[in-house]
């Protein structure tokens, strides 16, 4: 499995919880030479994390981790 692209599609900050909820779109190649497919994954990260990576990087990393840990998500929609 290879992640070809990762983008934050939509993000919303919850001021009461101090977190950011985001929808991340991953473009992946499940097997080398296979059809390219995309999947949308909802993730959440703390709005502020002193000493940590930037928010965008943390959201993308969380989405990639969810995708890698959940084999059921690999049944995705193919890109035309």
PyMOL Python script that loads the backbone (N, CA, C, O; Angstrom):
from pymol import cmd

cmd.read_pdbstr("""\
ATOM      1  N   UNK A   1       0.850  -1.178   0.000  1.00  0.00           N
ATOM      2  CA  UNK A   1       0.000   0.000   0.000  1.00  0.00           C
ATOM      3  C   UNK A   1       0.894   1.239   0.000  1.00  0.00           C
ATOM      4  O   UNK A   1       1.844   1.347   0.776  1.00  0.00           O
ATOM      5  N   UNK A   2       0.562   2.158  -0.887  1.00  0.00           N
ATOM      6  CA  UNK A   2       1.292   3.427  -0.981  1.00  0.00           C
ATOM      7  C   UNK A   2       0.309   4.572  -0.975  1.00  0.00           C
ATOM      8  O   UNK A   2      -0.695   4.542  -1.687  1.00  0.00           O
ATOM      9  N   UNK A   3       0.595   5.588  -0.168  1.00  0.00           N
ATOM     10  CA  UNK A   3      -0.215   6.803  -0.158  1.00  0.00           C
ATOM     11  C   UNK A   3       0.404   7.756  -1.179  1.00  0.00           C
ATOM     12  O   UNK A   3       1.553   8.172  -1.031  1.00  0.00           O
ATOM     13  N   UNK A   4      -0.358   8.096  -2.208  1.00  0.00           N
ATOM     14  CA  UNK A   4       0.144   8.981  -3.255  1.00  0.00           C
ATOM     15  C   UNK A   4      -0.116  10.446  -2.944  1.00  0.00           C
ATOM     16  O   UNK A   4       0.663  11.319  -3.326  1.00  0.00           O
ATOM     17  N   UNK A   5      -1.224  10.709  -2.243  1.00  0.00           N
ATOM     18  CA  UNK A   5      -1.593  12.090  -1.931  1.00  0.00           C
ATOM     19  C   UNK A   5      -2.456  12.096  -0.673  1.00  0.00           C
ATOM     20  O   UNK A   5      -3.215  11.159  -0.425  1.00  0.00           O
ATOM     21  N   UNK A   6      -2.333  13.148   0.109  1.00  0.00           N
ATOM     22  CA  UNK A   6      -3.161  13.323   1.308  1.00  0.00           C
ATOM     23  C   UNK A   6      -3.506  14.804   1.415  1.00  0.00           C
ATOM     24  O   UNK A   6      -2.625  15.664   1.390  1.00  0.00           O
ATOM     25  N   UNK A   7      -4.806  15.088   1.536  1.00  0.00           N
ATOM     26  CA  UNK A   7      -5.256  16.487   1.619  1.00  0.00           C
ATOM     27  C   UNK A   7      -6.338  16.631   2.676  1.00  0.00           C
ATOM     28  O   UNK A   7      -7.185  15.754   2.845  1.00  0.00           O
ATOM     29  N   UNK A   8      -6.294  17.735   3.373  1.00  0.00           N
ATOM     30  CA  UNK A   8      -7.369  18.074   4.306  1.00  0.00           C
ATOM     31  C   UNK A   8      -8.476  18.707   3.470  1.00  0.00           C
ATOM     32  O   UNK A   8      -8.281  19.758   2.860  1.00  0.00           O
ATOM     33  N   UNK A   9      -9.640  18.058   3.446  1.00  0.00           N
ATOM     34  CA  UNK A   9     -10.772  18.522   2.645  1.00  0.00           C
ATOM     35  C   UNK A   9     -11.596  19.562   3.406  1.00  0.00           C
ATOM     36  O   UNK A   9     -12.008  20.577   2.846  1.00  0.00           O
ATOM     37  N   UNK A  10     -11.827  19.292   4.681  1.00  0.00           N
ATOM     38  CA  UNK A  10     -12.633  20.193   5.508  1.00  0.00           C
ATOM     39  C   UNK A  10     -12.134  20.092   6.939  1.00  0.00           C
ATOM     40  O   UNK A  10     -11.806  19.000   7.405  1.00  0.00           O
ATOM     41  N   UNK A  11     -12.073  21.203   7.633  1.00  0.00           N
ATOM     42  CA  UNK A  11     -11.650  21.209   9.037  1.00  0.00           C
ATOM     43  C   UNK A  11     -12.527  22.161   9.826  1.00  0.00           C
ATOM     44  O   UNK A  11     -12.953  23.204   9.329  1.00  0.00           O
ATOM     45  N   UNK A  12     -12.786  21.778  11.073  1.00  0.00           N
ATOM     46  CA  UNK A  12     -13.605  22.605  11.960  1.00  0.00           C
ATOM     47  C   UNK A  12     -12.984  22.573  13.351  1.00  0.00           C
ATOM     48  O   UNK A  12     -12.629  21.510  13.860  1.00  0.00           O
ATOM     49  N   UNK A  13     -12.858  23.743  13.955  1.00  0.00           N
ATOM     50  CA  UNK A  13     -12.280  23.835  15.296  1.00  0.00           C
ATOM     51  C   UNK A  13     -13.383  23.890  16.334  1.00  0.00           C
ATOM     52  O   UNK A  13     -14.337  24.658  16.204  1.00  0.00           O
ATOM     53  N   UNK A  14     -13.248  23.073  17.363  1.00  0.00           N
ATOM     54  CA  UNK A  14     -14.173  23.089  18.487  1.00  0.00           C
ATOM     55  C   UNK A  14     -13.491  23.854  19.619  1.00  0.00           C
ATOM     56  O   UNK A  14     -12.569  23.347  20.258  1.00  0.00           O
ATOM     57  N   UNK A  15     -13.954  25.075  19.857  1.00  0.00           N
ATOM     58  CA  UNK A  15     -13.299  25.902  20.874  1.00  0.00           C
ATOM     59  C   UNK A  15     -13.531  25.362  22.282  1.00  0.00           C
ATOM     60  O   UNK A  15     -12.696  25.562  23.164  1.00  0.00           O
ATOM     61  N   UNK A  16     -14.654  24.678  22.503  1.00  0.00           N
ATOM     62  CA  UNK A  16     -14.928  24.143  23.841  1.00  0.00           C
ATOM     63  C   UNK A  16     -14.052  22.934  24.153  1.00  0.00           C
ATOM     64  O   UNK A  16     -13.619  22.760  25.292  1.00  0.00           O
ATOM     65  N   UNK A  17     -13.790  22.099  23.152  1.00  0.00           N
ATOM     66  CA  UNK A  17     -12.988  20.897  23.374  1.00  0.00           C
ATOM     67  C   UNK A  17     -11.505  21.129  23.098  1.00  0.00           C
ATOM     68  O   UNK A  17     -10.666  20.326  23.506  1.00  0.00           O
ATOM     69  N   UNK A  18     -11.176  22.227  22.407  1.00  0.00           N
ATOM     70  CA  UNK A  18      -9.781  22.506  22.090  1.00  0.00           C
ATOM     71  C   UNK A  18      -9.215  21.556  21.049  1.00  0.00           C
ATOM     72  O   UNK A  18      -8.012  21.295  21.034  1.00  0.00           O
ATOM     73  N   UNK A  19     -10.076  21.035  20.178  1.00  0.00           N
ATOM     74  CA  UNK A  19      -9.661  20.081  19.159  1.00  0.00           C
ATOM     75  C   UNK A  19     -10.084  20.553  17.773  1.00  0.00           C
ATOM     76  O   UNK A  19     -10.953  21.413  17.629  1.00  0.00           O
ATOM     77  N   UNK A  20      -9.460  19.983  16.774  1.00  0.00           N
ATOM     78  CA  UNK A  20      -9.817  20.244  15.389  1.00  0.00           C
ATOM     79  C   UNK A  20     -10.270  18.925  14.773  1.00  0.00           C
ATOM     80  O   UNK A  20      -9.532  17.940  14.794  1.00  0.00           O
ATOM     81  N   UNK A  21     -11.484  18.907  14.224  1.00  0.00           N
ATOM     82  CA  UNK A  21     -12.005  17.748  13.516  1.00  0.00           C
ATOM     83  C   UNK A  21     -11.826  18.016  12.028  1.00  0.00           C
ATOM     84  O   UNK A  21     -12.114  19.112  11.549  1.00  0.00           O
ATOM     85  N   UNK A  22     -11.348  17.010  11.297  1.00  0.00           N
ATOM     86  CA  UNK A  22     -11.079  17.217   9.879  1.00  0.00           C
ATOM     87  C   UNK A  22     -11.448  15.995   9.060  1.00  0.00           C
ATOM     88  O   UNK A  22     -11.452  14.867   9.552  1.00  0.00           O
ATOM     89  N   UNK A  23     -11.757  16.250   7.802  1.00  0.00           N
ATOM     90  CA  UNK A  23     -11.983  15.201   6.828  1.00  0.00           C
ATOM     91  C   UNK A  23     -10.771  15.213   5.902  1.00  0.00           C
ATOM     92  O   UNK A  23     -10.478  16.220   5.256  1.00  0.00           O
ATOM     93  N   UNK A  24     -10.073  14.082   5.847  1.00  0.00           N
ATOM     94  CA  UNK A  24      -8.851  13.971   5.058  1.00  0.00           C
ATOM     95  C   UNK A  24      -9.093  13.004   3.906  1.00  0.00           C
ATOM     96  O   UNK A  24      -9.636  11.918   4.107  1.00  0.00           O
ATOM     97  N   UNK A  25      -8.694  13.396   2.704  1.00  0.00           N
ATOM     98  CA  UNK A  25      -8.824  12.536   1.528  1.00  0.00           C
ATOM     99  C   UNK A  25      -7.452  11.972   1.179  1.00  0.00           C
ATOM    100  O   UNK A  25      -6.496  12.713   0.951  1.00  0.00           O
ATOM    101  N   UNK A  26      -7.376  10.622   1.142  1.00  0.00           N
ATOM    102  CA  UNK A  26      -6.146   9.933   0.776  1.00  0.00           C
ATOM    103  C   UNK A  26      -6.297   9.322  -0.607  1.00  0.00           C
ATOM    104  O   UNK A  26      -7.327   8.717  -0.907  1.00  0.00           O
ATOM    105  N   UNK A  27      -5.306   9.469  -1.433  1.00  0.00           N
ATOM    106  CA  UNK A  27      -5.238   8.828  -2.738  1.00  0.00           C
ATOM    107  C   UNK A  27      -4.191   7.741  -2.594  1.00  0.00           C
ATOM    108  O   UNK A  27      -3.032   8.029  -2.295  1.00  0.00           O
ATOM    109  N   UNK A  28      -4.592   6.475  -2.806  1.00  0.00           N
ATOM    110  CA  UNK A  28      -3.669   5.380  -2.530  1.00  0.00           C
ATOM    111  C   UNK A  28      -3.615   4.380  -3.673  1.00  0.00           C
ATOM    112  O   UNK A  28      -4.525   4.282  -4.497  1.00  0.00           O
ATOM    113  N   UNK A  29      -2.522   3.648  -3.687  1.00  0.00           N
ATOM    114  CA  UNK A  29      -2.330   2.530  -4.596  1.00  0.00           C
ATOM    115  C   UNK A  29      -2.207   1.305  -3.696  1.00  0.00           C
ATOM    116  O   UNK A  29      -1.144   1.068  -3.123  1.00  0.00           O
ATOM    117  N   UNK A  30      -3.296   0.511  -3.559  1.00  0.00           N
ATOM    118  CA  UNK A  30      -3.295  -0.606  -2.609  1.00  0.00           C
ATOM    119  C   UNK A  30      -2.162  -1.602  -2.835  1.00  0.00           C
ATOM    120  O   UNK A  30      -1.525  -2.053  -1.883  1.00  0.00           O
ATOM    121  N   UNK A  31      -1.912  -1.944  -4.103  1.00  0.00           N
ATOM    122  CA  UNK A  31      -0.844  -2.875  -4.468  1.00  0.00           C
ATOM    123  C   UNK A  31      -0.096  -2.258  -5.643  1.00  0.00           C
ATOM    124  O   UNK A  31      -0.701  -1.595  -6.485  1.00  0.00           O
ATOM    125  N   UNK A  32       1.179  -2.465  -5.703  1.00  0.00           N
ATOM    126  CA  UNK A  32       1.969  -1.891  -6.789  1.00  0.00           C
ATOM    127  C   UNK A  32       1.386  -2.287  -8.142  1.00  0.00           C
ATOM    128  O   UNK A  32       1.209  -3.470  -8.430  1.00  0.00           O
ATOM    129  N   UNK A  33       1.093  -1.292  -8.962  1.00  0.00           N
ATOM    130  CA  UNK A  33       0.518  -1.530 -10.279  1.00  0.00           C
ATOM    131  C   UNK A  33      -0.999  -1.640 -10.295  1.00  0.00           C
ATOM    132  O   UNK A  33      -1.593  -1.749 -11.368  1.00  0.00           O
ATOM    133  N   UNK A  34      -1.634  -1.616  -9.136  1.00  0.00           N
ATOM    134  CA  UNK A  34      -3.096  -1.725  -9.052  1.00  0.00           C
ATOM    135  C   UNK A  34      -3.733  -0.371  -9.364  1.00  0.00           C
ATOM    136  O   UNK A  34      -3.051   0.650  -9.457  1.00  0.00           O
ATOM    137  N   UNK A  35      -5.050  -0.389  -9.521  1.00  0.00           N
ATOM    138  CA  UNK A  35      -5.785   0.850  -9.782  1.00  0.00           C
ATOM    139  C   UNK A  35      -5.669   1.795  -8.583  1.00  0.00           C
ATOM    140  O   UNK A  35      -5.669   1.362  -7.431  1.00  0.00           O
ATOM    141  N   UNK A  36      -5.570   3.070  -8.874  1.00  0.00           N
ATOM    142  CA  UNK A  36      -5.493   4.089  -7.824  1.00  0.00           C
ATOM    143  C   UNK A  36      -6.896   4.311  -7.271  1.00  0.00           C
ATOM    144  O   UNK A  36      -7.870   4.349  -8.023  1.00  0.00           O
ATOM    145  N   UNK A  37      -6.992   4.459  -5.947  1.00  0.00           N
ATOM    146  CA  UNK A  37      -8.288   4.648  -5.299  1.00  0.00           C
ATOM    147  C   UNK A  37      -8.180   5.749  -4.257  1.00  0.00           C
ATOM    148  O   UNK A  37      -7.088   6.063  -3.784  1.00  0.00           O
ATOM    149  N   UNK A  38      -9.340   6.342  -3.897  1.00  0.00           N
ATOM    150  CA  UNK A  38      -9.329   7.363  -2.854  1.00  0.00           C
ATOM    151  C   UNK A  38     -10.321   7.003  -1.763  1.00  0.00           C
ATOM    152  O   UNK A  38     -11.307   6.301  -1.986  1.00  0.00           O
ATOM    153  N   UNK A  39     -10.020   7.512  -0.573  1.00  0.00           N
ATOM    154  CA  UNK A  39     -10.873   7.273   0.595  1.00  0.00           C
ATOM    155  C   UNK A  39     -10.859   8.535   1.454  1.00  0.00           C
ATOM    156  O   UNK A  39      -9.831   9.199   1.582  1.00  0.00           O
ATOM    157  N   UNK A  40     -12.020   8.858   2.046  1.00  0.00           N
ATOM    158  CA  UNK A  40     -12.131   9.989   2.971  1.00  0.00           C
ATOM    159  C   UNK A  40     -12.160   9.453   4.393  1.00  0.00           C
ATOM    160  O   UNK A  40     -12.896   8.512   4.693  1.00  0.00           O
ATOM    161  N   UNK A  41     -11.361  10.049   5.265  1.00  0.00           N
ATOM    162  CA  UNK A  41     -11.251   9.600   6.658  1.00  0.00           C
ATOM    163  C   UNK A  41     -11.431  10.794   7.583  1.00  0.00           C
ATOM    164  O   UNK A  41     -10.817  11.842   7.389  1.00  0.00           O
ATOM    165  N   UNK A  42     -12.286  10.623   8.598  1.00  0.00           N
ATOM    166  CA  UNK A  42     -12.501  11.660   9.607  1.00  0.00           C
ATOM    167  C   UNK A  42     -11.510  11.449  10.749  1.00  0.00           C
ATOM    168  O   UNK A  42     -11.385  10.344  11.278  1.00  0.00           O
ATOM    169  N   UNK A  43     -10.810  12.514  11.122  1.00  0.00           N
ATOM    170  CA  UNK A  43      -9.833  12.448  12.209  1.00  0.00           C
ATOM    171  C   UNK A  43      -9.977  13.672  13.102  1.00  0.00           C
ATOM    172  O   UNK A  43     -10.673  14.630  12.763  1.00  0.00           O
ATOM    173  N   UNK A  44      -9.307  13.622  14.247  1.00  0.00           N
ATOM    174  CA  UNK A  44      -9.342  14.715  15.203  1.00  0.00           C
ATOM    175  C   UNK A  44      -7.957  14.848  15.827  1.00  0.00           C
ATOM    176  O   UNK A  44      -7.254  13.854  16.012  1.00  0.00           O
ATOM    177  N   UNK A  45      -7.568  16.080  16.149  1.00  0.00           N
ATOM    178  CA  UNK A  45      -6.273  16.336  16.782  1.00  0.00           C
ATOM    179  C   UNK A  45      -6.413  17.548  17.693  1.00  0.00           C
ATOM    180  O   UNK A  45      -7.280  18.392  17.467  1.00  0.00           O
ATOM    181  N   UNK A  46      -5.567  17.647  18.724  1.00  0.00           N
ATOM    182  CA  UNK A  46      -5.593  18.837  19.572  1.00  0.00           C
ATOM    183  C   UNK A  46      -5.278  20.086  18.752  1.00  0.00           C
ATOM    184  O   UNK A  46      -4.402  20.065  17.888  1.00  0.00           O
ATOM    185  N   UNK A  47      -5.992  21.163  19.027  1.00  0.00           N
ATOM    186  CA  UNK A  47      -5.766  22.410  18.289  1.00  0.00           C
ATOM    187  C   UNK A  47      -4.374  22.960  18.575  1.00  0.00           C
ATOM    188  O   UNK A  47      -3.724  23.503  17.682  1.00  0.00           O
ATOM    189  N   UNK A  48      -3.925  22.825  19.792  1.00  0.00           N
ATOM    190  CA  UNK A  48      -2.584  23.292  20.180  1.00  0.00           C
ATOM    191  C   UNK A  48      -1.829  22.148  20.826  1.00  0.00           C
ATOM    192  O   UNK A  48      -2.340  21.467  21.715  1.00  0.00           O
ATOM    193  N   UNK A  49      -0.620  21.952  20.370  1.00  0.00           N
ATOM    194  CA  UNK A  49       0.240  20.920  20.942  1.00  0.00           C
ATOM    195  C   UNK A  49       1.666  21.474  20.949  1.00  0.00           C
ATOM    196  O   UNK A  49       2.421  21.270  19.998  1.00  0.00           O
ATOM    197  N   UNK A  50       2.032  22.174  22.027  1.00  0.00           N
ATOM    198  CA  UNK A  50       3.360  22.787  22.090  1.00  0.00           C
ATOM    199  C   UNK A  50       4.474  21.759  21.863  1.00  0.00           C
ATOM    200  O   UNK A  50       4.492  20.692  22.476  1.00  0.00           O
ATOM    201  N   UNK A  51       5.382  22.102  20.986  1.00  0.00           N
ATOM    202  CA  UNK A  51       6.511  21.217  20.710  1.00  0.00           C
ATOM    203  C   UNK A  51       6.212  20.121  19.701  1.00  0.00           C
ATOM    204  O   UNK A  51       7.107  19.349  19.358  1.00  0.00           O
ATOM    205  N   UNK A  52       4.990  20.033  19.221  1.00  0.00           N
ATOM    206  CA  UNK A  52       4.617  18.988  18.265  1.00  0.00           C
ATOM    207  C   UNK A  52       4.688  19.518  16.841  1.00  0.00           C
ATOM    208  O   UNK A  52       4.969  20.695  16.611  1.00  0.00           O
ATOM    209  N   UNK A  53       4.429  18.630  15.896  1.00  0.00           N
ATOM    210  CA  UNK A  53       4.423  19.009  14.478  1.00  0.00           C
ATOM    211  C   UNK A  53       3.264  19.975  14.213  1.00  0.00           C
ATOM    212  O   UNK A  53       2.348  20.070  15.030  1.00  0.00           O
ATOM    213  N   UNK A  54       3.289  20.683  13.098  1.00  0.00           N
ATOM    214  CA  UNK A  54       2.182  21.575  12.748  1.00  0.00           C
ATOM    215  C   UNK A  54       0.858  20.801  12.640  1.00  0.00           C
ATOM    216  O   UNK A  54       0.847  19.599  12.376  1.00  0.00           O
ATOM    217  N   UNK A  55      -0.238  21.507  12.847  1.00  0.00           N
ATOM    218  CA  UNK A  55      -1.570  20.888  12.873  1.00  0.00           C
ATOM    219  C   UNK A  55      -1.851  20.087  11.606  1.00  0.00           C
ATOM    220  O   UNK A  55      -2.316  18.950  11.689  1.00  0.00           O
ATOM    221  N   UNK A  56      -1.580  20.653  10.450  1.00  0.00           N
ATOM    222  CA  UNK A  56      -1.851  19.955   9.189  1.00  0.00           C
ATOM    223  C   UNK A  56      -1.115  18.617   9.137  1.00  0.00           C
ATOM    224  O   UNK A  56      -1.691  17.608   8.731  1.00  0.00           O
ATOM    225  N   UNK A  57       0.140  18.605   9.542  1.00  0.00           N
ATOM    226  CA  UNK A  57       0.927  17.370   9.533  1.00  0.00           C
ATOM    227  C   UNK A  57       0.362  16.339  10.501  1.00  0.00           C
ATOM    228  O   UNK A  57       0.352  15.145  10.202  1.00  0.00           O
ATOM    229  N   UNK A  58      -0.109  16.795  11.662  1.00  0.00           N
ATOM    230  CA  UNK A  58      -0.688  15.868  12.643  1.00  0.00           C
ATOM    231  C   UNK A  58      -1.989  15.260  12.136  1.00  0.00           C
ATOM    232  O   UNK A  58      -2.250  14.077  12.357  1.00  0.00           O
ATOM    233  N   UNK A  59      -2.813  16.066  11.451  1.00  0.00           N
ATOM    234  CA  UNK A  59      -4.073  15.552  10.898  1.00  0.00           C
ATOM    235  C   UNK A  59      -3.809  14.530   9.791  1.00  0.00           C
ATOM    236  O   UNK A  59      -4.449  13.479   9.753  1.00  0.00           O
ATOM    237  N   UNK A  60      -2.881  14.832   8.902  1.00  0.00           N
ATOM    238  CA  UNK A  60      -2.562  13.903   7.815  1.00  0.00           C
ATOM    239  C   UNK A  60      -1.962  12.604   8.362  1.00  0.00           C
ATOM    240  O   UNK A  60      -2.286  11.520   7.878  1.00  0.00           O
ATOM    241  N   UNK A  61      -1.099  12.712   9.356  1.00  0.00           N
ATOM    242  CA  UNK A  61      -0.502  11.515   9.951  1.00  0.00           C
ATOM    243  C   UNK A  61      -1.556  10.649  10.631  1.00  0.00           C
ATOM    244  O   UNK A  61      -1.499   9.422  10.547  1.00  0.00           O
ATOM    245  N   UNK A  62      -2.518  11.278  11.304  1.00  0.00           N
ATOM    246  CA  UNK A  62      -3.588  10.523  11.957  1.00  0.00           C
ATOM    247  C   UNK A  62      -4.429   9.779  10.932  1.00  0.00           C
ATOM    248  O   UNK A  62      -4.810   8.631  11.159  1.00  0.00           O
ATOM    249  N   UNK A  63      -4.724  10.423   9.800  1.00  0.00           N
ATOM    250  CA  UNK A  63      -5.514   9.774   8.753  1.00  0.00           C
ATOM    251  C   UNK A  63      -4.757   8.590   8.145  1.00  0.00           C
ATOM    252  O   UNK A  63      -5.346   7.538   7.896  1.00  0.00           O
ATOM    253  N   UNK A  64      -3.469   8.758   7.911  1.00  0.00           N
ATOM    254  CA  UNK A  64      -2.666   7.669   7.350  1.00  0.00           C
ATOM    255  C   UNK A  64      -2.599   6.492   8.314  1.00  0.00           C
ATOM    256  O   UNK A  64      -2.640   5.336   7.892  1.00  0.00           O
ATOM    257  N   UNK A  65      -2.495   6.782   9.600  1.00  0.00           N
ATOM    258  CA  UNK A  65      -2.455   5.724  10.605  1.00  0.00           C
ATOM    259  C   UNK A  65      -3.777   4.966  10.654  1.00  0.00           C
ATOM    260  O   UNK A  65      -3.777   3.737  10.730  1.00  0.00           O
ATOM    261  N   UNK A  66      -4.901   5.677  10.612  1.00  0.00           N
ATOM    262  CA  UNK A  66      -6.214   5.027  10.602  1.00  0.00           C
ATOM    263  C   UNK A  66      -6.343   4.145   9.362  1.00  0.00           C
ATOM    264  O   UNK A  66      -6.821   3.015   9.456  1.00  0.00           O
ATOM    265  N   UNK A  67      -5.925   4.644   8.216  1.00  0.00           N
ATOM    266  CA  UNK A  67      -6.015   3.882   6.966  1.00  0.00           C
ATOM    267  C   UNK A  67      -5.161   2.617   7.020  1.00  0.00           C
ATOM    268  O   UNK A  67      -5.604   1.552   6.591  1.00  0.00           O
ATOM    269  N   UNK A  68      -3.951   2.727   7.540  1.00  0.00           N
ATOM    270  CA  UNK A  68      -3.053   1.575   7.614  1.00  0.00           C
ATOM    271  C   UNK A  68      -3.537   0.531   8.620  1.00  0.00           C
ATOM    272  O   UNK A  68      -3.346  -0.667   8.412  1.00  0.00           O
ATOM    273  N   UNK A  69      -4.159   0.980   9.703  1.00  0.00           N
ATOM    274  CA  UNK A  69      -4.586   0.069  10.769  1.00  0.00           C
ATOM    275  C   UNK A  69      -5.944  -0.579  10.503  1.00  0.00           C
ATOM    276  O   UNK A  69      -6.314  -1.532  11.188  1.00  0.00           O
ATOM    277  N   UNK A  70      -6.688  -0.076   9.519  1.00  0.00           N
ATOM    278  CA  UNK A  70      -8.034  -0.574   9.269  1.00  0.00           C
ATOM    279  C   UNK A  70      -8.140  -1.148   7.857  1.00  0.00           C
ATOM    280  O   UNK A  70      -8.423  -0.407   6.915  1.00  0.00           O
ATOM    281  N   UNK A  71      -7.914  -2.468   7.692  1.00  0.00           N
ATOM    282  CA  UNK A  71      -7.924  -3.066   6.352  1.00  0.00           C
ATOM    283  C   UNK A  71      -9.261  -2.903   5.616  1.00  0.00           C
ATOM    284  O   UNK A  71      -9.278  -2.923   4.385  1.00  0.00           O
ATOM    285  N   UNK A  72     -10.356  -2.746   6.319  1.00  0.00           N
ATOM    286  CA  UNK A  72     -11.657  -2.587   5.692  1.00  0.00           C
ATOM    287  C   UNK A  72     -11.751  -1.307   4.864  1.00  0.00           C
ATOM    288  O   UNK A  72     -12.560  -1.234   3.939  1.00  0.00           O
ATOM    289  N   UNK A  73     -10.949  -0.315   5.175  1.00  0.00           N
ATOM    290  CA  UNK A  73     -10.969   0.939   4.417  1.00  0.00           C
ATOM    291  C   UNK A  73     -10.320   0.802   3.052  1.00  0.00           C
ATOM    292  O   UNK A  73     -10.458   1.685   2.205  1.00  0.00           O
ATOM    293  N   UNK A  74      -9.617  -0.290   2.836  1.00  0.00           N
ATOM    294  CA  UNK A  74      -8.931  -0.461   1.566  1.00  0.00           C
ATOM    295  C   UNK A  74      -9.892  -0.858   0.452  1.00  0.00           C
ATOM    296  O   UNK A  74      -9.501  -0.900  -0.714  1.00  0.00           O
ATOM    297  N   UNK A  75     -11.154  -1.152   0.799  1.00  0.00           N
ATOM    298  CA  UNK A  75     -12.201  -1.367  -0.198  1.00  0.00           C
ATOM    299  C   UNK A  75     -12.741   0.008  -0.544  1.00  0.00           C
ATOM    300  O   UNK A  75     -13.797   0.409  -0.056  1.00  0.00           O
ATOM    301  N   UNK A  76     -12.026   0.719  -1.376  1.00  0.00           N
ATOM    302  CA  UNK A  76     -12.298   2.130  -1.620  1.00  0.00           C
ATOM    303  C   UNK A  76     -12.888   2.354  -3.008  1.00  0.00           C
ATOM    304  O   UNK A  76     -13.043   1.420  -3.796  1.00  0.00           O
ATOM    305  N   UNK A  77     -13.206   3.589  -3.282  1.00  0.00           N
ATOM    306  CA  UNK A  77     -13.712   3.978  -4.599  1.00  0.00           C
ATOM    307  C   UNK A  77     -12.545   4.203  -5.541  1.00  0.00           C
ATOM    308  O   UNK A  77     -11.544   4.812  -5.164  1.00  0.00           O
ATOM    309  N   UNK A  78     -12.670   3.717  -6.751  1.00  0.00           N
ATOM    310  CA  UNK A  78     -11.609   3.903  -7.736  1.00  0.00           C
ATOM    311  C   UNK A  78     -11.704   5.269  -8.371  1.00  0.00           C
ATOM    312  O   UNK A  78     -12.793   5.808  -8.564  1.00  0.00           O
ATOM    313  N   UNK A  79     -10.562   5.815  -8.691  1.00  0.00           N
ATOM    314  CA  UNK A  79     -10.506   7.095  -9.377  1.00  0.00           C
ATOM    315  C   UNK A  79     -10.687   6.827 -10.862  1.00  0.00           C
ATOM    316  O   UNK A  79     -10.058   5.931 -11.424  1.00  0.00           O
ATOM    317  N   UNK A  80     -11.545   7.606 -11.487  1.00  0.00           N
ATOM    318  CA  UNK A  80     -11.821   7.380 -12.920  1.00  0.00           C
ATOM    319  C   UNK A  80     -10.674   7.831 -13.781  1.00  0.00           C
ATOM    320  O   UNK A  80     -10.737   7.715 -15.005  1.00  0.00           O
TER     321      UNK A  80
END
""", "prot")
cmd.dss("prot")
cmd.show_as("cartoon", "prot")
cmd.util.cbc("prot")
cmd.orient("prot")
